[in-house]
Amino acid sequence: MKQFVLLTFSVIFLLISCQSNKIQEGEIIYEITYPNAEISGFMKAILPETMTIIFSGTKMKSTIARGEIFSTEIVSDESERSIEMRLDFGDKLLYTTLDENEIELMIGSQPNYTITPLNQTDSIVGLSAKSYSIEAKDTLTRNNYWFTEDLSTINAYWFTAYSQIQGMPLIFDIERYGVMMHLEAVEFNAKEVSEMEFERENELEQTTYEQFESEVQELFDILME
């Protein structure tokens, strides 16, 4: 019995020690390109060029924006399995909080990836990263997807097609709303992130998940015309 108790405490201590070595707070900036689209003229002037992720513990906020024209945000917490989505686009100032069924709908609307670890490691924006090959029917196949496990987020993209991969994505694609975006991390800053940075603006009005998705789809239809 004593041996069992000692073993249990040893395992718990090891898990806590491993987690304490992780970077608990910070910001990642990504460059966005569009591999399946010819970008010029109006599209080049309005399409977002960067995504920013801030994280603290298991909580993170992903922001894709283009100046003052529009912004979309996803605030997620992997420990609570919670998601809030936000849109600021003209007179459309909206947010929606997803329930369990809506999260499943969101996950189901994304590509079904075949993911293969490539057993390669590298340093990207100062973070150690592991490589993966991603294959999906009728979409772009890549062999240079990279995720890091240096951060406190254990399964940061649990609500996406990358849910099987541990860590935070550094080089990857997002396929949503009929648009493929390729993202590559270009800057990482380990910094303090306050709880206020996750709070929504007061002017945002709550809407249904279905209506929110419709509004964001309309936004991307305009951007990709």
C-alpha positions as CSV (number, residue, x, y, z in Angstrom):
1,M,0.0,0.0,0.0
2,K,2.8,2.4,0.9
3,Q,4.6,1.6,-2.4
4,F,1.3,2.4,-4.3
5,V,0.9,5.7,-2.5
6,L,4.6,6.7,-3.1
7,L,4.2,5.7,-6.8
8,T,1.0,7.8,-7.1
9,F,2.7,10.9,-5.6
10,S,5.7,10.4,-7.8
11,V,3.6,10.4,-10.9
12,I,1.7,13.5,-9.8
13,F,4.9,15.3,-8.9
14,L,6.4,14.4,-12.3
15,L,3.3,15.7,-14.1
16,I,3.4,19.0,-12.1
17,S,7.2,19.3,-12.7
18,C,6.8,18.8,-16.5
19,Q,3.9,21.4,-16.7
20,S,5.9,23.9,-14.7
21,N,8.6,23.8,-17.3
22,K,6.2,25.0,-20.0
23,I,5.9,28.6,-21.0
24,Q,2.6,29.7,-19.3
25,E,1.8,33.0,-21.1
26,G,2.7,34.6,-24.4
27,E,1.9,35.8,-27.9
28,I,2.5,34.2,-31.3
29,I,2.2,36.2,-34.5
30,Y,1.6,34.4,-37.8
31,E,1.9,35.4,-41.4
32,I,-1.1,34.4,-43.6
33,T,-0.9,33.4,-47.3
34,Y,-3.5,32.0,-49.6
35,P,-2.1,29.0,-51.6
36,N,-5.3,28.3,-53.6
37,A,-6.1,31.9,-54.6
38,E,-4.7,34.5,-56.9
39,I,-4.4,37.6,-54.7
40,S,-4.3,41.0,-56.4
41,G,-5.9,44.4,-56.5
42,F,-8.8,44.8,-54.0
43,M,-8.3,41.4,-52.5
44,K,-4.6,42.2,-51.7
45,A,-5.7,45.4,-50.0
46,I,-8.4,43.8,-47.8
47,L,-7.4,40.2,-47.0
48,P,-5.9,39.6,-43.6
49,E,-2.1,39.1,-43.6
50,T,-1.6,38.2,-40.0
51,M,-3.1,36.1,-37.2
52,T,-2.3,36.7,-33.5
53,I,-2.7,34.1,-30.7
54,I,-2.4,35.1,-27.0
55,F,-2.5,32.3,-24.4
56,S,-2.4,32.0,-20.6
57,G,-2.5,28.5,-19.1
58,T,-5.1,26.5,-21.1
59,K,-6.9,29.6,-22.4
60,M,-6.2,31.2,-25.7
61,K,-7.5,33.9,-28.1
62,S,-7.0,33.7,-31.9
63,T,-7.5,37.0,-33.8
64,I,-7.6,37.4,-37.5
65,A,-8.0,41.0,-38.5
66,R,-7.4,43.6,-41.3
67,G,-6.8,47.0,-39.8
68,E,-10.1,48.7,-38.8
69,I,-12.0,46.9,-41.6
70,F,-12.9,43.7,-39.6
71,S,-11.8,41.3,-37.0
72,T,-12.7,37.7,-36.0
73,E,-11.8,36.1,-32.7
74,I,-12.0,32.7,-31.2
75,V,-11.6,32.5,-27.4
76,S,-11.1,28.9,-26.3
77,D,-10.2,27.0,-23.1
78,E,-9.2,23.4,-23.5
79,S,-9.6,22.6,-19.8
80,E,-13.2,23.7,-19.8
81,R,-13.9,22.7,-23.4
82,S,-15.4,26.2,-24.0
83,I,-15.5,28.4,-27.2
84,E,-16.7,31.9,-27.8
85,M,-16.5,33.4,-31.3
86,R,-16.6,37.1,-32.1
87,L,-17.1,39.3,-35.2
88,D,-16.5,43.0,-35.7
89,F,-17.5,43.9,-39.3
90,G,-19.2,47.1,-40.1
91,D,-22.4,47.2,-38.2
92,K,-22.2,43.5,-37.4
93,L,-20.8,43.4,-33.9
94,L,-21.6,39.9,-32.8
95,Y,-20.5,37.1,-30.5
96,T,-21.7,33.5,-29.8
97,T,-21.0,31.0,-27.1
98,L,-21.0,27.4,-28.4
99,D,-22.6,24.6,-26.5
100,E,-21.4,21.0,-26.7
101,N,-23.5,20.1,-29.7
102,E,-22.4,23.3,-31.6
103,I,-18.8,22.5,-30.9
104,E,-19.3,19.1,-32.5
105,L,-21.0,20.8,-35.5
106,M,-18.0,23.1,-35.8
107,I,-15.5,20.2,-35.7
108,G,-17.6,18.2,-38.1
109,S,-17.6,21.1,-40.7
110,Q,-13.8,20.9,-41.0
111,P,-11.7,18.7,-43.2
112,N,-11.0,15.1,-42.1
113,Y,-7.2,15.0,-42.0
114,T,-4.9,11.9,-42.1
115,I,-2.0,13.0,-39.8
116,T,1.3,11.3,-39.8
117,P,4.2,12.2,-37.5
118,L,7.5,12.6,-39.4
119,N,9.8,12.3,-36.4
120,Q,11.7,15.5,-37.3
121,T,12.4,18.3,-34.9
122,D,13.4,21.9,-35.5
123,S,13.4,25.3,-33.8
124,I,10.7,27.8,-35.0
125,V,10.6,31.3,-33.6
126,G,12.7,30.0,-30.7
127,L,10.3,27.1,-29.9
128,S,11.1,23.4,-30.4
129,A,8.7,21.9,-32.9
130,K,7.8,18.5,-34.3
131,S,6.8,17.9,-37.9
132,Y,3.7,16.2,-39.3
133,S,2.4,15.2,-42.7
134,I,-1.2,16.1,-43.4
135,E,-3.4,14.6,-46.1
136,A,-7.0,15.4,-46.9
137,K,-9.2,14.5,-49.9
138,D,-9.5,17.3,-52.5
139,T,-7.3,19.7,-50.6
140,L,-3.6,20.6,-50.5
141,T,-1.3,18.0,-49.0
142,R,1.8,19.2,-47.1
143,N,4.7,17.6,-45.4
144,N,5.8,20.5,-43.3
145,Y,3.3,21.1,-40.6
146,W,4.9,22.0,-37.3
147,F,3.6,22.0,-33.7
148,T,5.3,22.9,-30.5
149,E,4.8,21.4,-27.0
150,D,6.9,24.1,-25.2
151,L,3.8,26.0,-24.2
152,S,1.2,25.4,-21.4
153,T,-1.5,24.6,-23.9
154,I,-1.5,20.8,-24.1
155,N,-4.0,20.4,-27.0
156,A,-4.5,24.0,-28.2
157,Y,-6.4,23.1,-31.3
158,W,-8.7,20.5,-29.8
159,F,-11.7,22.1,-31.6
160,T,-10.2,21.8,-35.1
161,A,-9.1,19.2,-37.6
162,Y,-5.8,19.0,-35.7
163,S,-7.3,17.7,-32.5
164,Q,-5.2,14.6,-32.6
165,I,-1.9,16.6,-32.4
166,Q,-0.5,17.7,-29.1
167,G,0.7,21.3,-28.6
168,M,0.3,24.6,-30.5
169,P,0.5,24.8,-34.3
170,L,3.3,27.0,-35.7
171,I,3.1,26.1,-39.4
172,F,-0.3,24.8,-40.6
173,D,-3.4,25.5,-42.7
174,I,-6.9,26.7,-41.8
175,E,-9.7,25.6,-44.2
176,R,-12.9,27.3,-43.3
177,Y,-15.7,29.2,-45.1
178,G,-14.4,28.1,-48.5
179,V,-11.0,29.7,-47.9
180,M,-7.6,28.0,-47.4
181,M,-5.1,30.1,-45.3
182,H,-1.6,29.0,-44.8
183,L,-0.1,30.2,-41.5
184,E,3.5,30.4,-40.5
185,A,4.7,31.7,-37.1
186,V,7.0,34.7,-37.5
187,E,7.3,35.9,-34.0
188,F,6.9,34.6,-30.4
189,N,6.9,36.7,-27.3
190,A,6.8,35.2,-23.8
191,K,5.0,37.9,-21.9
192,E,2.4,38.4,-19.2
193,V,-1.2,38.1,-20.5
194,S,-3.9,39.6,-18.4
195,E,-7.4,38.2,-18.0
196,M,-8.8,41.5,-19.5
197,E,-7.2,40.6,-22.8
198,F,-9.7,37.8,-23.2
199,E,-12.8,39.9,-22.4
200,R,-15.2,40.9,-25.1
201,E,-16.2,44.5,-26.1
202,N,-19.4,45.7,-24.5
203,E,-20.9,46.6,-27.9
204,L,-20.9,43.1,-29.2
205,E,-24.4,41.5,-29.2
206,Q,-25.1,37.8,-28.6
207,T,-26.4,35.8,-31.5
208,T,-26.9,32.1,-32.4
209,Y,-24.1,29.9,-33.6
210,E,-26.0,29.4,-36.9
211,Q,-26.4,33.1,-37.5
212,F,-22.8,33.9,-36.6
213,E,-21.5,31.3,-39.1
214,S,-23.7,32.8,-41.8
215,E,-22.3,36.3,-41.1
216,V,-18.7,35.2,-41.2
217,Q,-19.4,33.2,-44.4
218,E,-20.8,36.4,-45.9
219,L,-17.6,38.3,-44.8
220,F,-15.3,35.8,-46.5
221,D,-17.4,35.6,-49.6
222,I,-16.9,39.4,-49.9
223,L,-13.2,39.1,-49.3
224,M,-12.7,36.4,-51.9
225,E,-14.7,38.0,-54.7
